[in-house]
Amino acid sequence: MHAGKDATVTRKSLRESHIPVRKVTATLRTVAETSPSQHDTALSDPGFADVSESDWEAAAEGALRGEPLSSLHSTLLDGIETAPLYTAHRHGTEADPSGLPGSAPFTRGAAAASGALGWEVRQIHDVRLAGTPDAVAVDTTSGVDAVTVARGWDADGDAVALAAGIGDAAGAGVPIHLQSGASPVHAAALLDVFDRHGVELAGLRSWLGLDPIAAAASGWHWANPGDCATLDSSMCSAARSAAEIAQRSPGAVPLEADGSVFTDAGASDATELAAMLATGVAWLRALCDDADGPGLNADAAARLLGFTLSAGPDAFLVTAKCRALRMCWTQVLGTCGVDGASGEAPPMWLHAVTATAMLSAVDPWVNMLRATTATFGAANGGVDAITVRPFDAVSAGQASSSLGWRVAANTQLILRHESRIGSVIDPAGGSWYLEDLTRKLAHAAWDRFGEIEAAGGICAAMASGDLEASIAAERALRDEQIAAGQHVLVGVTDFVDSQAAQDSGASVSAGEPAGTPTVGLGVHRWAAPYETGTNGEAVTGDAGS
């Protein structure tokens, strides 16, 4: 019935446009009878005249009415310029070094073929909260693949809470990951939980999250930030523990290089990547140290390390960031004697987490859209796992709601199962824009990584305050761009819904940035300077990690 109705409408429309129906029908019949090769020829030759790049520039200049063509170019926070038009002549990929998916330098991803799932869906929980066991149970029966235990819990005092929070999931074989920070005790506590539930440790795929660098940068263990020797010692101690864990559980990933703490503190994308590379190199040094570390070779050391990067609202930039990081890390391993060209270099284990810095407390509903674009970008970038923070993760004075957790999980599940993003290997491959952005971002990150290494490495750069100063300058530049309207925050600086602000218990004001000094680099949300509570105080929140 619907088909007949639609056909009637179509014939009526054709009559009114004075196009003979019989002629259209005959044309369609002719097309249907042609061979596939004839179809291809017809579709690929629309009859348009060839247009050169100079022709396009002339037309663009006319449309700009006196404005220069350079006004169409954009400059990212890292100084990377993006153009309005990308062509084969200027940005062709014939000599592109990206390689093939599944092959070094792994720019195009670690997988040579698409998997059934695409990536691991993770949810992050705080085991200190009373409702965590129920929340974990809901997640693991609603499509979530793995659970991450947020940092901040005490390995000794909260061991019972850990067992209660994730014990059932661990017993069911659900992968459990940690944000351990500086203490190997956390990892040992998790392995004990698995052991008590009869889980075979040899097949465990958990990330154990040992990362003293991120712990110090985030402020969880910032007893003496100027003491580089103590931080180096902590790295070697964690490296020894990682080697021991690898003996018990060869499939586990005990060590981490978490760049999200730097982005949430205000770092640019290139600086985040540089800090991750420098942290990775610090781990290689500690793992290969014969005196204070376990004395592994570089290949074995690299297999104990996972990377976490932040995913912001610019989907294209997130995709390029994932690709650039893999390219740079393969270069690092090659320098260390692990030759990726011969197939010896292990692919990078890469996890993405949506950035806390991009979240707004005012009108938090728009955070759902930010998380969606961030997840889309990370999935297209070929990451192995993604964590989406709940849209209400920074709401003042309260934990994330059950709705927040549900939407966080479903954001990934819709992109994976309905949009089928994970069914395509490196969809960005061959895009002149994204290939160019990947290369430029990789070069910018590599240059800054070189600066950190020249200063003595990541520990020295943090201890001297040089890295913190660089991040502060980048944060100030972003704040200036937001204040000047060059960077729009929907629902906060522009397109403000006053009712949503009232419902959230906050309001938008043009006041000065508020907040008290934090230990470590802290979290600096982009929207925070424009958000005030109903009592006039700054709206702040805890993202749960």
Secondary structure, DSSP 8 states (H G I E B T S, - for coil): -HHHHHHHHHHHHHHHTT--HHHHHHHHHHHHHS-HHHHHHHHH--------HHHHHHHHHHHHTT--GGGG-EE-TTS-EE-S---HHHH--TT-TT--TTSTT-TT-S-SS--SSSSEEEEEE-TTSTTHHHHHHHHHTTT--EEEE-S---TTTTHHHHHHHHHHHHHTT--EEE--BT-HHHHHHHHHHHHHTT--GGG---EEEE-HHHHHHHTTT-S-TT-HHHHHHHHHHHHHHHHHHHHH-TT-EEEEEE-HHHHHTT--HHHHHHHHHHHHHHHHHHHH-SSSS----HHHHHTTEEEEEEE-S-HHHHHHHHHHHHHHHHHHHHHTT--GGGT-S---EEEEEE-STT--SSSTTHHHHHHHHHHHHHHHTT-SEEE---TTTT-TTS---HHHHHHHHHHHHIIIIIS-GGGSS-TTTT-HHHHHHHHHHHHHHHHHHHHHHHTT-HHHHHHHTHHHHHHHHHHHHHHHHHHTTSS--BTTTBS--HHHHHHTTEEE----------SSS----TTGGGEEETTSSB-------
